[in-house]
């Protein structure tokens, strides 16, 4: 027998695709990233204000936590989508993030992609509603 322990796969439970919370979480993760770009498209700001602006803009649908926001901002900065500069406010140092030209382009591309998805979802919803109404009216 080998001295190395055998590795066993850890099985994860399958997501419950009938649970609205699953879909809401998946959508919020992707939308939050987009709305961070949108907030910075409006002008430079620091992390706390970005999170609050995303929350306001989305009427509370997306409310990025610090644990999600700052890694996203770091990733955007490493990719050249934002720059940051330290600033002292009320005796505290904090970073102010600014969208770059590449970040503005990413926002425009993201907006187009979300608009396409929104159109497809709207059309799918209308078609599903029409099928439901058709099935309800046909009492065969």
N, C-alpha and C positions, 0 to 999 in steps of 0.2 A: 504494500500500500504506500502511496506517495506521502511524503511529509507535508505536502501542501494541502490545505483544506479545500475541499470541493466547493466551488462557488455555486450558490443556488440563486435562481431568479426570484426576486421578490415580486409577487403579483400585486398589482394595484387594482382596487375596485374600479369597475367601469363607471364612467360618469352617468348620472341619471339625466338623460336627454329630455325627460318629461318634466324636469324641474326648471321652472322659470329662472331660479337663482343661478343655475349653471349658465344659461344663455346670457343673463344680465351681466354676470361676472366676465364672461368672454368678451362681450361687446364693450363693456366699460374699460377693460384693459387696453384695447385697441383705440377706442375713442379718446381716452385720456391722453395718449401720446399725441394724437392729432391736435387736441385742444391746447396742449402745451405750446405747440407751434403757433396755433392761432393767437393765443395770448401774446406771445413774443412778437408776432407779426404786427400787433397793435403798438408795440414799443418795448424798450428795455425795462426789466423789472427783476426783483429778487424772488427767491424760491417761495417764501410764504405767500407773497402777493400773487404769484403764478397759480398756486394751489387754490386760493380763494377765488381768483378770477375764473378758473376752469369751473369751479363749483357754481359760481353765479351764472356763467354763460350757459351751462348745461342744466340750469334749474335743479341742481343737486344730483343729477343723473351720474355725473362723474365727479368724484371728490378724491383726487390723488393723495395718498398718504405720503409722509416723508420717505418711507421705505420704498415707495414706487417712484416718487418724483425725482429725487436726487440721483438715483442710478440712471434714470432716463435723461436727465440734464447732462450727466457725465458722458453718456453715450452720444448724445447730440454734440457735445463739445469735442469729443474725440473724433467724431465724423466730420467736423468742420461746419456743422449746421448752426451752432451758437458759439459765441465767445463769452468769457466771463471776466469781470474785473472786480477786485475787492474794493469795498466802499465802507466807510465808518458812518454809522447812523446811530444816534443816541448813545455814543460810546461803544457800540458793538460793531464788529466787522462782519460784513456779509457780502456775498457775491451778487452782483447784478449781471443778469444774462441778457445778451443781445443777439438777435437773429442775424445771421450772415446772408449774403446773396444766395448761397447754396441752401440755407435754411428757408429763405423765402420761396425758392424754387420747390423745395420739398413740401412746403405748405400748399402751394398751388397744385402740385401733382396729387397730394393727399386729398385736397378738396375735390378735385375732379373724380378721384376714385370713390370717395364717400358719396358724391352726388350720383354716380353711376349705380352704386349699391343701393342707395335710397330709392332711385327710380325702379330698379329691379324688385325691391321689396314691396314698394307701393303697387306695382303691377301684379305681383304675386298675390298680395292681399286682396286686391280688387277681384282677381280671377277666382280666388278661393271663396270669397263672399258671393260672387255670382253663382258658382257651383252649388254652394250651400242653399241659396235661395231657390235655385232650380230644383234641387232635390226635395226641398221642403214643399214646393208647390206641386210637385208630381206625386200624388198619393196613389200610385199604381197598385 
